[in-house]
Amino acid sequence: MIRLDGRLGAVAAYVEEGMPMADVGCGHGLLCAGLLQRGRVPRAVAVDRSDLSLEKTRRLAGRLGLGGRLDCRRGDGLGPLEAGEVHSVVIAGVSGMGIARMLEDGIHKIDGGTRLVLQPMQGEDALRKALVRLRLNILDEDLVAGKGRLFDVIVAGRQKAPEYDLAYARVGFLLWLKRHPLLRARVEHRLAVARKLIANLQKSGKGPEETLDDLRSAVRLYEEMLGWL
């Protein structure tokens, strides 16, 4: 049985059970193969720009006897997918801006039943802002610890959801509402980083005032949040 680490396991938990899914930027196909092997999904589409990655995915599927249910397609973003052919689209292990670009380019492929399961490696705030700009509602958020850091998992789609407060985009508004158990660790870390950056910029005298203002705003947010956590 394929073992999914904490990051991929958290992503897998949001993939809709019993419905076809796609993994965009599939790497070696572990997520697709793992979900198929467990019977979580009936069919999966693995998308990647790399021929080598797709070949490794095909070999893995062949070894596990999953070849008939795993469709490998070469391409970028949502381009190789047809609108409505899968219910869950995973984009994991990419920067927030990279995910936002894929979604913007493929926005016409995202219909009312599509669930987007997104795991940015950085730039989570930029991704959240892009989702709202693209009128894709943020439905749920999770944090998972692994390899000495915290990873965001953001679930989005065209389904109705309460208004998202982008003032909390740096840390995740839904994570704040549910008082996620890992949120304090995230806020404390980011507060320390922001304070250090301010000190370094002030010491060097080279920090643009706009950058300093943004960092000061972040510090105020983090301090306020810690007062309530």
N, C-alpha and C positions, 0 to 999 in steps of 0.2 A: 504493500500500500504506500503510495506517495505521501511523504510527510511535508505539509505546508508549514513554514515558519510562522511566527506570530504576526508578522506584517501581512503575508498572503492569507493566513487564516482569517484575519479580521476582514480582509477584502472579500474572501469567499463567503463569509457569513451573510453578506448583503446581496449576494447573487440570488435572484428569484428561483426558488425551488420548482422543479418540474417543467421549466421553460428553457428554450435555447438561449445561449449566451455567446458573447464574443469577448476576446481579450485582445485589445489593440496594443501592440508593442509586446508581444507574447513572450519574447525571450526564447527560452528552451521549452516552453509549453507546459510548465509544471502546473499552473493554475487550471488550465483547461483539462489536462489529463487527470489531475486530482479530483476535480468535480465530476468528471465522467466516471472515473473509477468508483467513486462513492455512490453513484446513482443519483447525484444531486440534480444534474441536468441531463436531458435526453440527447442533446447535440451541442457542439461548440464550434465556433469559428476562431481560428488563431490567425491574427494579422500581424505582419512585421515587414519592415523594409529590407531586412537581411535575409538573403537566400540561405546563409549558413544556419541562422536561427530556425528558419522554417524546416530545413532538412533535419536538424536535431529534434524538432518537434515531431516530425513525421516518424522518425526512428523510435522515439519514445512511445508514440501512439501504437506503432507496430508491435513493439515488445510487449505492450500491455493488452493487445488485442482490441484497441479502440479505433483503429483506422477508419472504419465505416461511419463513425460518429463524429470524427474530428476533421474539419475542413480547414486546410491551410491556404492562406491567400497572401500574396505579396502586395504591399502598398503602404501608403502613409495615412495615418489617422483613420477616419471613418470612410475614406474613399472606397475601399473594397466591399463595404457593406451595402445592402439594400435597405431602404426604409422599412421598418417593421418586421424584418426577418428574424431578429432576436429581441428578447425582452430586457436582458441586462447587457450593458456594454461596460467593460472594465478598462480603465486606462490607469496603469500603476507604474511607479518607478520612474516617472518623468517629472520635470519641473512644472510648477503651477502655470507658468507662462506657456510652456509647451503644450500642456493639456488645453489651456484656453484657446490656443491657436487651432488645435485639432477640432475643438468643438465649434469654433466660429466658422471654419472651413466646411464642416460637415453638418451645420445646423439644420439643413433641410432633411437630413437622415434621421433626426430625432423627433419621433411622433409622440402622441399623448400617452402611449403605453411603455415608452422606453425608460428604463431605470439606469442612470449613470452612476457607476461606482468608481470613484476617483481617488487615487492615492498619490498626491504630489510629494516629491522629495524635498522641495523647497518652494518658496513663493506661494504659501497657502493663502495669504491675504489677497494677493493679486488674483488668484483663481476664484476666490469667493466673490470678489468685486466683478470679475468677468462673467460669472454665472448670473448674477443679478442683472448685469447689463444685457445679457443675452436672453433674459426672461426665462431662465431655467431656475426653478425654485430649489432651494436647499432643503431637503427632506429630513436628513439626519446626519450626524457627525459622530466620529469615534476617535479615540486616541489609543495607540498601542505602543508599548515599549519594546525595543529590540536593538541590539548592537550598540548599546550605550546612548540611544537617542529616542525621541518620540516621533511617531509617524501619524499623520492625519489620514483619516478615511472620510471622504465627503460623498454623500449620496444625494443626487439631484435628478430633476426631471421636470416635465411639464405639468405634473400632478399638482393639485392645489395644496398650498401650505401657508402657515402664518407668515406675516411679513418678517423678513430677516433684517436685523439691526446691524448695518455695516460698521457701526462704531466699534464692534467687537470682532471685526474681520481678522485682526492680528492673531486672535486666539480661538475663535469659533464661538458664535453666539449661542448655538444649540449646546455646545459643550458647557458654556456658562450657565444656561438655563437648567441643565440637568446636573450641574455641579459635578462634573466628571471627576472620578477619584485621582486622575493623573493631572488635572488642570493646575493644581497648586504648584506642582513641580515645573510645569511648563512656564507659568507666569513668573515664578521666582527666577528661573534661568534667564528668561528674556529680559526681566528687570535688571539683573546683574549685567547682562550684555549691553543693554541700552545705556546704563550708567557709565560703564567703562568706555563706550564709544564717545559719549559726551565729554568725559574727562580728557580723552586722548585728542579729540578735535579742538577743545578749548586750549589745551596745552600747546598744540602745534600752531594754533592760530590760523589754520587753513580750512576750517570747517565752514561751508556755506551756511548762512543763517537759516535758509529754508530746511536744510538737513537737520540742523540743531533744533529747530522748532518742531519738526516731525518726531525727533527722538524725545524731546521733552513731553510732547503729547503722549507718546507711548509710555513714558515713565509714569505720568499721571494716571493713565488707564490701569497700568499694572498695579500701582500702589492702591488705587481704589478697589480693584478686584480682590487683592489680598486682604483688604479690610473686611471683606464679606465672605471669604472662603474659610 
